[in-house]
Amino acid sequence: MSGTKSGGQKTRDTNIKRHGADYYAKIGAVGGKKGTTGGFASNKVGADGLTGKERARVTGRKGGQLSKRTK
């Protein structure tokens, strides 16, 4: 049953049974802590002199101006 929806559900149940109810939260936290870019919500100032929030605003503005949608 490998690669099927029911097989995935059984694997999920087994992982939760073996490792606890917060198994997927734990492995997600490991990946999040390994990130080094800071993300768009970061207050860390990057090489361009902008914080993550400022960079998100500038980037979003550029994308909005290039949008092909009519207003």
PQR file of N, CA, C, O and H, with PARSE charges and radii, in Angstrom:
ATOM      1  N   MET A   1       0.815  -1.201   0.000 -0.4000 1.5000
ATOM      2  CA  MET A   1       0.000   0.000   0.000 -0.0000 2.0000
ATOM      3  C   MET A   1       0.854   1.258   0.000  0.5500 1.7000
ATOM      4  O   MET A   1       0.369   2.357   0.271 -0.5500 1.4000
ATOM      5  N   SER A   2       2.080   1.088  -0.296 -0.4000 1.5000
ATOM      6  CA  SER A   2       2.987   2.223  -0.330 -0.0000 2.0000
ATOM      7  C   SER A   2       2.573   3.197  -1.436  0.5500 1.7000
ATOM      8  O   SER A   2       2.264   2.786  -2.554 -0.5500 1.4000
ATOM      9  H   SER A   2       2.474   0.195  -0.516  0.4000 1.0000
ATOM     10  N   GLY A   3       2.571   4.464  -1.115 -0.4000 1.5000
ATOM     11  CA  GLY A   3       2.240   5.480  -2.102 -0.0000 2.0000
ATOM     12  C   GLY A   3       0.756   5.745  -2.266  0.5500 1.7000
ATOM     13  O   GLY A   3       0.369   6.489  -3.166 -0.5500 1.4000
ATOM     14  H   GLY A   3       2.822   4.798  -0.206  0.4000 1.0000
ATOM     15  N   THR A   4      -0.078   5.167  -1.435 -0.4000 1.5000
ATOM     16  CA  THR A   4      -1.517   5.411  -1.525 -0.0000 2.0000
ATOM     17  C   THR A   4      -1.963   6.257  -0.331  0.5500 1.7000
ATOM     18  O   THR A   4      -1.236   6.421   0.648 -0.5500 1.4000
ATOM     19  H   THR A   4       0.237   4.562  -0.704  0.4000 1.0000
ATOM     20  N   LYS A   5      -3.162   6.780  -0.444 -0.4000 1.5000
ATOM     21  CA  LYS A   5      -3.689   7.610   0.631 -0.0000 2.0000
ATOM     22  C   LYS A   5      -3.849   6.810   1.928  0.5500 1.7000
ATOM     23  O   LYS A   5      -3.515   7.297   3.008 -0.5500 1.4000
ATOM     24  H   LYS A   5      -3.753   6.647  -1.240  0.4000 1.0000
ATOM     25  N   SER A   6      -4.354   5.597   1.815 -0.4000 1.5000
ATOM     26  CA  SER A   6      -4.551   4.794   3.023 -0.0000 2.0000
ATOM     27  C   SER A   6      -3.210   4.400   3.645  0.5500 1.7000
ATOM     28  O   SER A   6      -3.096   4.317   4.868 -0.5500 1.4000
ATOM     29  H   SER A   6      -4.626   5.202   0.938  0.4000 1.0000
ATOM     30  N   GLY A   7      -2.196   4.157   2.810 -0.4000 1.5000
ATOM     31  CA  GLY A   7      -0.863   3.846   3.324 -0.0000 2.0000
ATOM     32  C   GLY A   7      -0.271   5.028   4.069  0.5500 1.7000
ATOM     33  O   GLY A   7       0.366   4.853   5.108 -0.5500 1.4000
ATOM     34  H   GLY A   7      -2.289   4.224   1.817  0.4000 1.0000
ATOM     35  N   GLY A   8      -0.476   6.225   3.549 -0.4000 1.5000
ATOM     36  CA  GLY A   8       0.005   7.430   4.210 -0.0000 2.0000
ATOM     37  C   GLY A   8      -0.674   7.659   5.549  0.5500 1.7000
ATOM     38  O   GLY A   8      -0.041   8.085   6.515 -0.5500 1.4000
ATOM     39  H   GLY A   8      -0.994   6.367   2.705  0.4000 1.0000
ATOM     40  N   GLN A   9      -1.960   7.374   5.596 -0.4000 1.5000
ATOM     41  CA  GLN A   9      -2.696   7.536   6.849 -0.0000 2.0000
ATOM     42  C   GLN A   9      -2.228   6.540   7.904  0.5500 1.7000
ATOM     43  O   GLN A   9      -2.145   6.877   9.085 -0.5500 1.4000
ATOM     44  H   GLN A   9      -2.474   7.028   4.811  0.4000 1.0000
ATOM     45  N   LYS A  10      -1.921   5.314   7.482 -0.4000 1.5000
ATOM     46  CA  LYS A  10      -1.405   4.323   8.420 -0.0000 2.0000
ATOM     47  C   LYS A  10      -0.027   4.731   8.939  0.5500 1.7000
ATOM     48  O   LYS A  10       0.284   4.549  10.116 -0.5500 1.4000
ATOM     49  H   LYS A  10      -1.988   5.040   6.523  0.4000 1.0000
ATOM     50  N   THR A  11       0.792   5.283   8.048 -0.4000 1.5000
ATOM     51  CA  THR A  11       2.115   5.754   8.460 -0.0000 2.0000
ATOM     52  C   THR A  11       1.993   6.891   9.462  0.5500 1.7000
ATOM     53  O   THR A  11       2.722   6.937  10.453 -0.5500 1.4000
ATOM     54  H   THR A  11       0.540   5.431   7.092  0.4000 1.0000
ATOM     55  N   ARG A  12       1.067   7.808   9.200 -0.4000 1.5000
ATOM     56  CA  ARG A  12       0.819   8.910  10.127 -0.0000 2.0000
ATOM     57  C   ARG A  12       0.429   8.376  11.499  0.5500 1.7000
ATOM     58  O   ARG A  12       0.962   8.815  12.519 -0.5500 1.4000
ATOM     59  H   ARG A  12       0.475   7.770   8.395  0.4000 1.0000
ATOM     60  N   ASP A  13      -0.490   7.439  11.519 -0.4000 1.5000
ATOM     61  CA  ASP A  13      -0.945   6.872  12.787 -0.0000 2.0000
ATOM     62  C   ASP A  13       0.198   6.177  13.530  0.5500 1.7000
ATOM     63  O   ASP A  13       0.317   6.293  14.750 -0.5500 1.4000
ATOM     64  H   ASP A  13      -0.922   7.083  10.690  0.4000 1.0000
ATOM     65  N   THR A  14       1.037   5.453  12.779 -0.4000 1.5000
ATOM     66  CA  THR A  14       2.171   4.760  13.396 -0.0000 2.0000
ATOM     67  C   THR A  14       3.163   5.760  13.978  0.5500 1.7000
ATOM     68  O   THR A  14       3.650   5.574  15.093 -0.5500 1.4000
ATOM     69  H   THR A  14       0.940   5.359  11.788  0.4000 1.0000
ATOM     70  N   ASN A  15       3.466   6.818  13.229 -0.4000 1.5000
ATOM     71  CA  ASN A  15       4.402   7.833  13.719 -0.0000 2.0000
ATOM     72  C   ASN A  15       3.892   8.503  14.989  0.5500 1.7000
ATOM     73  O   ASN A  15       4.659   8.724  15.926 -0.5500 1.4000
ATOM     74  H   ASN A  15       3.071   6.969  12.323  0.4000 1.0000
ATOM     75  N   ILE A  16       2.612   8.824  15.027 -0.4000 1.5000
ATOM     76  CA  ILE A  16       2.029   9.457  16.208 -0.0000 2.0000
ATOM     77  C   ILE A  16       2.050   8.499  17.396  0.5500 1.7000
ATOM     78  O   ILE A  16       2.308   8.907  18.528 -0.5500 1.4000
ATOM     79  H   ILE A  16       1.989   8.644  14.266  0.4000 1.0000
ATOM     80  N   LYS A  17       1.778   7.221  17.129 -0.4000 1.5000
ATOM     81  CA  LYS A  17       1.791   6.220  18.188 -0.0000 2.0000
ATOM     82  C   LYS A  17       3.194   6.042  18.767  0.5500 1.7000
ATOM     83  O   LYS A  17       3.356   5.949  19.984 -0.5500 1.4000
ATOM     84  H   LYS A  17       1.569   6.889  16.209  0.4000 1.0000
ATOM     85  N   ARG A  18       4.206   5.996  17.901 -0.4000 1.5000
ATOM     86  CA  ARG A  18       5.580   5.766  18.348 -0.0000 2.0000
ATOM     87  C   ARG A  18       6.227   6.989  18.986  0.5500 1.7000
ATOM     88  O   ARG A  18       6.935   6.876  19.987 -0.5500 1.4000
ATOM     89  H   ARG A  18       4.074   6.073  16.913  0.4000 1.0000
ATOM     90  N   HIS A  19       5.977   8.176  18.392 -0.4000 1.5000
ATOM     91  CA  HIS A  19       6.729   9.369  18.768 -0.0000 2.0000
ATOM     92  C   HIS A  19       5.924  10.439  19.492  0.5500 1.7000
ATOM     93  O   HIS A  19       6.496  11.436  19.932 -0.5500 1.4000
ATOM     94  H   HIS A  19       5.402   8.268  17.579  0.4000 1.0000
ATOM     95  N   GLY A  20       4.626  10.263  19.626 -0.4000 1.5000
ATOM     96  CA  GLY A  20       3.802  11.224  20.340 -0.0000 2.0000
ATOM     97  C   GLY A  20       2.952  12.069  19.407  0.5500 1.7000
ATOM     98  O   GLY A  20       3.188  12.125  18.200 -0.5500 1.4000
ATOM     99  H   GLY A  20       4.161   9.453  19.269  0.4000 1.0000
ATOM    100  N   ALA A  21       1.963  12.723  19.991 -0.4000 1.5000
ATOM    101  CA  ALA A  21       0.998  13.494  19.202 -0.0000 2.0000
ATOM    102  C   ALA A  21       1.615  14.727  18.543  0.5500 1.7000
ATOM    103  O   ALA A  21       1.091  15.222  17.545 -0.5500 1.4000
ATOM    104  H   ALA A  21       1.771  12.678  20.972  0.4000 1.0000
ATOM    105  N   ASP A  22       2.723  15.224  19.090 -0.4000 1.5000
ATOM    106  CA  ASP A  22       3.342  16.422  18.519 -0.0000 2.0000
ATOM    107  C   ASP A  22       4.511  16.086  17.593  0.5500 1.7000
ATOM    108  O   ASP A  22       5.397  16.918  17.395 -0.5500 1.4000
ATOM    109  H   ASP A  22       3.149  14.822  19.900  0.4000 1.0000
ATOM    110  N   TYR A  23       4.527  14.884  17.027 -0.4000 1.5000
ATOM    111  CA  TYR A  23       5.617  14.429  16.163 -0.0000 2.0000
ATOM    112  C   TYR A  23       5.840  15.365  14.982  0.5500 1.7000
ATOM    113  O   TYR A  23       6.972  15.779  14.731 -0.5500 1.4000
ATOM    114  H   TYR A  23       3.807  14.208  17.187  0.4000 1.0000
ATOM    115  N   TYR A  24       4.792  15.701  14.265 -0.4000 1.5000
ATOM    116  CA  TYR A  24       4.939  16.525  13.069 -0.0000 2.0000
ATOM    117  C   TYR A  24       5.288  17.973  13.422  0.5500 1.7000
ATOM    118  O   TYR A  24       5.963  18.650  12.647 -0.5500 1.4000
ATOM    119  H   TYR A  24       3.873  15.364  14.469  0.4000 1.0000
ATOM    120  N   ALA A  25       4.845  18.443  14.562 -0.4000 1.5000
ATOM    121  CA  ALA A  25       5.229  19.777  15.017 -0.0000 2.0000
ATOM    122  C   ALA A  25       6.718  19.823  15.332  0.5500 1.7000
ATOM    123  O   ALA A  25       7.387  20.817  15.051 -0.5500 1.4000
ATOM    124  H   ALA A  25       4.297  17.893  15.192  0.4000 1.0000
ATOM    125  N   LYS A  26       7.234  18.749  15.915 -0.4000 1.5000
ATOM    126  CA  LYS A  26       8.659  18.685  16.250 -0.0000 2.0000
ATOM    127  C   LYS A  26       9.535  18.704  15.005  0.5500 1.7000
ATOM    128  O   LYS A  26      10.513  19.449  14.944 -0.5500 1.4000
ATOM    129  H   LYS A  26       6.691  17.941  16.143  0.4000 1.0000
ATOM    130  N   ILE A  27       9.186  17.882  14.004 -0.4000 1.5000
ATOM    131  CA  ILE A  27      10.038  17.843  12.819 -0.0000 2.0000
ATOM    132  C   ILE A  27       9.907  19.130  12.001  0.5500 1.7000
ATOM    133  O   ILE A  27      10.851  19.526  11.317 -0.5500 1.4000
ATOM    134  H   ILE A  27       8.391  17.278  14.054  0.4000 1.0000
ATOM    135  N   GLY A  28       8.748  19.783  12.066 -0.4000 1.5000
ATOM    136  CA  GLY A  28       8.592  21.072  11.399 -0.0000 2.0000
ATOM    137  C   GLY A  28       9.425  22.146  12.065  0.5500 1.7000
ATOM    138  O   GLY A  28       9.980  23.015  11.392 -0.5500 1.4000
ATOM    139  H   GLY A  28       7.981  19.462  12.621  0.4000 1.0000
ATOM    140  N   ALA A  29       9.516  22.092  13.396 -0.4000 1.5000
ATOM    141  CA  ALA A  29      10.320  23.072  14.141 -0.0000 2.0000
ATOM    142  C   ALA A  29      11.796  22.916  13.834  0.5500 1.7000
ATOM    143  O   ALA A  29      12.525  23.905  13.770 -0.5500 1.4000
ATOM    144  H   ALA A  29       9.066  21.386  13.943  0.4000 1.0000
ATOM    145  N   VAL A  30      12.247  21.672  13.642 -0.4000 1.5000
ATOM    146  CA  VAL A  30      13.655  21.434  13.305 -0.0000 2.0000
ATOM    147  C   VAL A  30      13.997  22.129  11.987  0.5500 1.7000
ATOM    148  O   VAL A  30      15.029  22.791  11.878 -0.5500 1.4000
ATOM    149  H   VAL A  30      11.654  20.869  13.695  0.4000 1.0000
ATOM    150  N   GLY A  31      13.135  21.977  10.995 -0.4000 1.5000
ATOM    151  CA  GLY A  31      13.373  22.619   9.700 -0.0000 2.0000
ATOM    152  C   GLY A  31      13.328  24.136   9.801  0.5500 1.7000
ATOM    153  O   GLY A  31      14.117  24.828   9.157 -0.5500 1.4000
ATOM    154  H   GLY A  31      12.297  21.439  11.083  0.4000 1.0000
ATOM    155  N   GLY A  32      12.409  24.655  10.606 -0.4000 1.5000
ATOM    156  CA  GLY A  32      12.297  26.102  10.748 -0.0000 2.0000
ATOM    157  C   GLY A  32      13.504  26.716  11.425  0.5500 1.7000
ATOM    158  O   GLY A  32      13.902  27.833  11.093 -0.5500 1.4000
ATOM    159  H   GLY A  32      11.768  24.093  11.129  0.4000 1.0000
ATOM    160  N   LYS A  33      14.094  25.998  12.374 -0.4000 1.5000
ATOM    161  CA  LYS A  33      15.260  26.515  13.081 -0.0000 2.0000
ATOM    162  C   LYS A  33      16.514  26.489  12.231  0.5500 1.7000
ATOM    163  O   LYS A  33      17.454  27.242  12.488 -0.5500 1.4000
ATOM    164  H   LYS A  33      13.772  25.090  12.644  0.4000 1.0000
ATOM    165  N   LYS A  34      16.541  25.635  11.225 -0.4000 1.5000
ATOM    166  CA  LYS A  34      17.719  25.530  10.367 -0.0000 2.0000
ATOM    167  C   LYS A  34      17.781  26.654   9.327  0.5500 1.7000
ATOM    168  O   LYS A  34      18.828  26.877   8.719 -0.5500 1.4000
ATOM    169  H   LYS A  34      15.778  25.024  11.016  0.4000 1.0000
ATOM    170  N   GLY A  35      16.682  27.351   9.124 -0.4000 1.5000
ATOM    171  CA  GLY A  35      16.663  28.426   8.145 -0.0000 2.0000
ATOM    172  C   GLY A  35      17.576  29.567   8.567  0.5500 1.7000
ATOM    173  O   GLY A  35      17.672  29.884   9.752 -0.5500 1.4000
ATOM    174  H   GLY A  35      15.832  27.170   9.618  0.4000 1.0000
ATOM    175  N   THR A  36      18.244  30.181   7.604 -0.4000 1.5000
ATOM    176  CA  THR A  36      19.176  31.264   7.915 -0.0000 2.0000
ATOM    177  C   THR A  36      18.795  32.584   7.264  0.5500 1.7000
ATOM    178  O   THR A  36      19.456  33.594   7.506 -0.5500 1.4000
ATOM    179  H   THR A  36      18.166  29.923   6.640  0.4000 1.0000
ATOM    180  N   THR A  37      17.754  32.607   6.451 -0.4000 1.5000
ATOM    181  CA  THR A  37      17.419  33.827   5.721 -0.0000 2.0000
ATOM    182  C   THR A  37      16.582  34.795   6.541  0.5500 1.7000
ATOM    183  O   THR A  37      16.539  35.983   6.223 -0.5500 1.4000
ATOM    184  H   THR A  37      17.217  31.787   6.255  0.4000 1.0000
ATOM    185  N   GLY A  38      15.920  34.326   7.579 -0.4000 1.5000
ATOM    186  CA  GLY A  38      15.113  35.202   8.410 -0.0000 2.0000
ATOM    187  C   GLY A  38      13.679  35.305   7.958  0.5500 1.7000
ATOM    188  O   GLY A  38      12.800  35.532   8.788 -0.5500 1.4000
ATOM    189  H   GLY A  38      15.954  33.360   7.837  0.4000 1.0000
ATOM    190  N   GLY A  39      13.403  35.148   6.684 -0.4000 1.5000
ATOM    191  CA  GLY A  39      12.046  35.205   6.176 -0.0000 2.0000
ATOM    192  C   GLY A  39      11.528  36.631   6.042  0.5500 1.7000
ATOM    193  O   GLY A  39      12.233  37.584   6.375 -0.5500 1.4000
ATOM    194  H   GLY A  39      14.117  34.963   6.009  0.4000 1.0000
ATOM    195  N   PHE A  40      10.300  36.780   5.556 -0.4000 1.5000
ATOM    196  CA  PHE A  40       9.727  38.099   5.320 -0.0000 2.0000
ATOM    197  C   PHE A  40       9.309  38.807   6.599  0.5500 1.7000
ATOM    198  O   PHE A  40       9.122  40.024   6.591 -0.5500 1.4000
ATOM    199  H   PHE A  40       9.727  36.006   5.286  0.4000 1.0000
ATOM    200  N   ALA A  41       9.158  38.076   7.696 -0.4000 1.5000
ATOM    201  CA  ALA A  41       8.744  38.715   8.936 -0.0000 2.0000
ATOM    202  C   ALA A  41       9.935  39.085   9.811  0.5500 1.7000
ATOM    203  O   ALA A  41       9.757  39.532  10.944 -0.5500 1.4000
ATOM    204  H   ALA A  41       9.310  37.088   7.703  0.4000 1.0000
ATOM    205  N   SER A  42      11.129  38.905   9.301 -0.4000 1.5000
ATOM    206  CA  SER A  42      12.338  39.117  10.091 -0.0000 2.0000
ATOM    207  C   SER A  42      12.606  40.601  10.324  0.5500 1.7000
ATOM    208  O   SER A  42      12.334  41.436   9.462 -0.5500 1.4000
ATOM    209  H   SER A  42      11.273  38.541   8.381  0.4000 1.0000
ATOM    210  N   ASN A  43      13.143  40.915  11.497 -0.4000 1.5000
ATOM    211  CA  ASN A  43      13.569  42.282  11.791 -0.0000 2.0000
ATOM    212  C   ASN A  43      15.061  42.462  11.551  0.5500 1.7000
ATOM    213  O   ASN A  43      15.604  43.549  11.752 -0.5500 1.4000
ATOM    214  H   ASN A  43      13.364  40.236  12.197  0.4000 1.0000
ATOM    215  N   LYS A  44      15.717  41.396  11.121 -0.4000 1.5000
ATOM    216  CA  LYS A  44      17.154  41.431  10.840 -0.0000 2.0000
ATOM    217  C   LYS A  44      17.402  42.243   9.569  0.5500 1.7000
ATOM    218  O   LYS A  44      16.723  42.044   8.562 -0.5500 1.4000
ATOM    219  H   LYS A  44      15.277  40.514  10.957  0.4000 1.0000
ATOM    220  N   VAL A  45      18.360  43.147   9.613 -0.4000 1.5000
ATOM    221  CA  VAL A  45      18.677  43.983   8.460 -0.0000 2.0000
ATOM    222  C   VAL A  45      19.590  43.191   7.531  0.5500 1.7000
ATOM    223  O   VAL A  45      20.625  42.675   7.952 -0.5500 1.4000
ATOM    224  H   VAL A  45      18.912  43.309  10.431  0.4000 1.0000
ATOM    225  N   GLY A  46      19.197  43.103   6.267 -0.4000 1.5000
ATOM    226  CA  GLY A  46      19.968  42.353   5.286 -0.0000 2.0000
ATOM    227  C   GLY A  46      21.032  43.191   4.622  0.5500 1.7000
ATOM    228  O   GLY A  46      21.250  44.343   4.997 -0.5500 1.4000
ATOM    229  H   GLY A  46      18.356  43.522   5.925  0.4000 1.0000
ATOM    230  N   ALA A  47      21.698  42.615   3.635 -0.4000 1.5000
ATOM    231  CA  ALA A  47      22.774  43.286   2.914 -0.0000 2.0000
ATOM    232  C   ALA A  47      22.276  44.508   2.149  0.5500 1.7000
ATOM    233  O   ALA A  47      23.046  45.429   1.877 -0.5500 1.4000
ATOM    234  H   ALA A  47      21.521  41.679   3.331  0.4000 1.0000
ATOM    235  N   ASP A  48      20.987  44.518   1.801 -0.4000 1.5000
ATOM    236  CA  ASP A  48      20.425  45.659   1.071 -0.0000 2.0000
ATOM    237  C   ASP A  48      19.960  46.779   1.998  0.5500 1.7000
ATOM    238  O   ASP A  48      19.444  47.791   1.525 -0.5500 1.4000
ATOM    239  H   ASP A  48      20.361  43.770   2.022  0.4000 1.0000
ATOM    240  N   GLY A  49      20.135  46.615   3.312 -0.4000 1.5000
ATOM    241  CA  GLY A  49      19.771  47.649   4.270 -0.0000 2.0000
ATOM    242  C   GLY A  49      18.312  47.635   4.678  0.5500 1.7000
ATOM    243  O   GLY A  49      17.859  48.545   5.371 -0.5500 1.4000
ATOM    244  H   GLY A  49      20.555  45.793   3.696  0.4000 1.0000
ATOM    245  N   LEU A  50      17.569  46.624   4.264 -0.4000 1.5000
ATOM    246  CA  LEU A  50      16.147  46.540   4.577 -0.0000 2.0000
ATOM    247  C   LEU A  50      15.881  45.378   5.528  0.5500 1.7000
ATOM    248  O   LEU A  50      16.589  44.371   5.510 -0.5500 1.4000
ATOM    249  H   LEU A  50      17.938  45.884   3.700  0.4000 1.0000
ATOM    250  N   THR A  51      14.849  45.531   6.361 -0.4000 1.5000
ATOM    251  CA  THR A  51      14.407  44.403   7.171 -0.0000 2.0000
ATOM    252  C   THR A  51      13.495  43.540   6.303  0.5500 1.7000
ATOM    253  O   THR A  51      13.144  43.921   5.185 -0.5500 1.4000
ATOM    254  H   THR A  51      14.274  46.349   6.376  0.4000 1.0000
ATOM    255  N   GLY A  52      13.117  42.382   6.825 -0.4000 1.5000
ATOM    256  CA  GLY A  52      12.259  41.479   6.068 -0.0000 2.0000
ATOM    257  C   GLY A  52      10.927  42.108   5.711  0.5500 1.7000
ATOM    258  O   GLY A  52      10.445  41.941   4.591 -0.5500 1.4000
ATOM    259  H   GLY A  52      13.402  42.073   7.732  0.4000 1.0000
ATOM    260  N   LYS A  53      10.321  42.833   6.653 -0.4000 1.5000
ATOM    261  CA  LYS A  53       9.022  43.458   6.389 -0.0000 2.0000
ATOM    262  C   LYS A  53       9.131  44.551   5.332  0.5500 1.7000
ATOM    263  O   LYS A  53       8.265  44.676   4.467 -0.5500 1.4000
ATOM    264  H   LYS A  53      10.712  42.968   7.563  0.4000 1.0000
ATOM    265  N   GLU A  54      10.192  45.333   5.407 -0.4000 1.5000
ATOM    266  CA  GLU A  54      10.388  46.387   4.409 -0.0000 2.0000
ATOM    267  C   GLU A  54      10.624  45.784   3.027  0.5500 1.7000
ATOM    268  O   GLU A  54      10.107  46.277   2.025 -0.5500 1.4000
ATOM    269  H   GLU A  54      10.896  45.231   6.110  0.4000 1.0000
ATOM    270  N   ARG A  55      11.412  44.711   2.989 -0.4000 1.5000
ATOM    271  CA  ARG A  55      11.699  44.035   1.727 -0.0000 2.0000
ATOM    272  C   ARG A  55      10.419  43.444   1.135  0.5500 1.7000
ATOM    273  O   ARG A  55      10.230  43.473  -0.081 -0.5500 1.4000
ATOM    274  H   ARG A  55      11.832  44.310   3.803  0.4000 1.0000
ATOM    275  N   ALA A  56       9.542  42.911   1.982 -0.4000 1.5000
ATOM    276  CA  ALA A  56       8.278  42.357   1.518 -0.0000 2.0000
ATOM    277  C   ALA A  56       7.399  43.450   0.916  0.5500 1.7000
ATOM    278  O   ALA A  56       6.731  43.235  -0.095 -0.5500 1.4000
ATOM    279  H   ALA A  56       9.695  42.887   2.970  0.4000 1.0000
ATOM    280  N   ARG A  57       7.405  44.616   1.541 -0.4000 1.5000
ATOM    281  CA  ARG A  57       6.591  45.730   1.033 -0.0000 2.0000
ATOM    282  C   ARG A  57       7.086  46.171  -0.342  0.5500 1.7000
ATOM    283  O   ARG A  57       6.293  46.365  -1.263 -0.5500 1.4000
ATOM    284  H   ARG A  57       7.947  44.792   2.362  0.4000 1.0000
ATOM    285  N   VAL A  58       8.403  46.327  -0.474 -0.4000 1.5000
ATOM    286  CA  VAL A  58       8.982  46.772  -1.739 -0.0000 2.0000
ATOM    287  C   VAL A  58       8.735  45.735  -2.834  0.5500 1.7000
ATOM    288  O   VAL A  58       8.355  46.084  -3.952 -0.5500 1.4000
ATOM    289  H   VAL A  58       9.048  46.169   0.274  0.4000 1.0000
ATOM    290  N   THR A  59       8.947  44.480  -2.512 -0.4000 1.5000
ATOM    291  CA  THR A  59       8.766  43.410  -3.493 -0.0000 2.0000
ATOM    292  C   THR A  59       7.307  43.287  -3.904  0.5500 1.7000
ATOM    293  O   THR A  59       7.008  43.106  -5.084 -0.5500 1.4000
ATOM    294  H   THR A  59       9.256  44.197  -1.604  0.4000 1.0000
ATOM    295  N   GLY A  60       6.403  43.384  -2.948 -0.4000 1.5000
ATOM    296  CA  GLY A  60       4.979  43.318  -3.252 -0.0000 2.0000
ATOM    297  C   GLY A  60       4.526  44.470  -4.122  0.5500 1.7000
ATOM    298  O   GLY A  60       3.675  44.297  -4.994 -0.5500 1.4000
ATOM    299  H   GLY A  60       6.645  43.531  -1.989  0.4000 1.0000
ATOM    300  N   ARG A  61       5.082  45.633  -3.895 -0.4000 1.5000
ATOM    301  CA  ARG A  61       4.746  46.805  -4.711 -0.0000 2.0000
ATOM    302  C   ARG A  61       5.169  46.596  -6.156  0.5500 1.7000
ATOM    303  O   ARG A  61       4.422  46.908  -7.083 -0.5500 1.4000
ATOM    304  H   ARG A  61       5.774  45.773  -3.187  0.4000 1.0000
ATOM    305  N   LYS A  62       6.371  46.067  -6.339 -0.4000 1.5000
ATOM    306  CA  LYS A  62       6.866  45.791  -7.697 -0.0000 2.0000
ATOM    307  C   LYS A  62       5.941  44.803  -8.412  0.5500 1.7000
ATOM    308  O   LYS A  62       5.591  44.992  -9.577 -0.5500 1.4000
ATOM    309  H   LYS A  62       6.978  45.813  -5.586  0.4000 1.0000
ATOM    310  N   GLY A  63       5.554  43.750  -7.692 -0.4000 1.5000
ATOM    311  CA  GLY A  63       4.672  42.758  -8.291 -0.0000 2.0000
ATOM    312  C   GLY A  63       3.310  43.334  -8.627  0.5500 1.7000
ATOM    313  O   GLY A  63       2.726  42.994  -9.656 -0.5500 1.4000
ATOM    314  H   GLY A  63       5.839  43.597  -6.746  0.4000 1.0000
ATOM    315  N   GLY A  64       2.801  44.202  -7.768 -0.4000 1.5000
ATOM    316  CA  GLY A  64       1.503  44.822  -8.010 -0.0000 2.0000
ATOM    317  C   GLY A  64       1.520  45.754  -9.199  0.5500 1.7000
ATOM    318  O   GLY A  64       0.538  45.842  -9.936 -0.5500 1.4000
ATOM    319  H   GLY A  64       3.275  44.478  -6.932  0.4000 1.0000
ATOM    320  N   GLN A  65       2.626  46.454  -9.394 -0.4000 1.5000
ATOM    321  CA  GLN A  65       2.729  47.360 -10.537 -0.0000 2.0000
ATOM    322  C   GLN A  65       2.837  46.598 -11.858  0.5500 1.7000
ATOM    323  O   GLN A  65       2.417  47.091 -12.905 -0.5500 1.4000
ATOM    324  H   GLN A  65       3.424  46.383  -8.795  0.4000 1.0000
ATOM    325  N   LEU A  66       3.406  45.389 -11.797 -0.4000 1.5000
ATOM    326  CA  LEU A  66       3.554  44.581 -13.005 -0.0000 2.0000
ATOM    327  C   LEU A  66       2.328  43.734 -13.302  0.5500 1.7000
ATOM    328  O   LEU A  66       2.267  43.067 -14.335 -0.5500 1.4000
ATOM    329  H   LEU A  66       3.747  44.989 -10.946  0.4000 1.0000
ATOM    330  N   SER A  67       1.337  43.757 -12.391 -0.4000 1.5000
ATOM    331  CA  SER A  67       0.163  42.920 -12.528 -0.0000 2.0000
ATOM    332  C   SER A  67      -0.580  43.226 -13.819  0.5500 1.7000
ATOM    333  O   SER A  67      -0.721  44.383 -14.217 -0.5500 1.4000
ATOM    334  H   SER A  67       1.387  44.299 -11.552  0.4000 1.0000
ATOM    335  N   LYS A  68      -1.050  42.168 -14.462 -0.4000 1.5000
ATOM    336  CA  LYS A  68      -1.784  42.311 -15.731 -0.0000 2.0000
ATOM    337  C   LYS A  68      -3.282  42.477 -15.495  0.5500 1.7000
ATOM    338  O   LYS A  68      -4.032  42.696 -16.446 -0.5500 1.4000
ATOM    339  H   LYS A  68      -0.936  41.229 -14.138  0.4000 1.0000
ATOM    340  N   ARG A  69      -3.721  42.379 -14.268 -0.4000 1.5000
ATOM    341  CA  ARG A  69      -5.149  42.490 -13.974 -0.0000 2.0000
ATOM    342  C   ARG A  69      -5.626  43.920 -14.173  0.5500 1.7000
ATOM    343  O   ARG A  69      -4.895  44.879 -13.928 -0.5500 1.4000
ATOM    344  H   ARG A  69      -3.112  42.201 -13.495  0.4000 1.0000
ATOM    345  N   THR A  70      -6.853  44.037 -14.617 -0.4000 1.5000
ATOM    346  CA  THR A  70      -7.437  45.376 -14.732 -0.0000 2.0000
ATOM    347  C   THR A  70      -7.993  45.771 -13.382  0.5500 1.7000
ATOM    348  O   THR A  70      -8.314  44.906 -12.567 -0.5500 1.4000
ATOM    349  H   THR A  70      -7.447  43.258 -14.816  0.4000 1.0000
ATOM    350  N   LYS A  71      -8.111  47.044 -13.135 -0.4000 1.5000
ATOM    351  CA  LYS A  71      -8.572  47.524 -11.828 -0.0000 2.0000
ATOM    352  C   LYS A  71     -10.066  47.653 -11.782  0.5500 1.7000
ATOM    353  O   LYS A  71     -10.621  48.044 -10.755 -0.5500 1.4000
ATOM    354  H   LYS A  71      -7.851  47.747 -13.797  0.4000 1.0000
TER
END
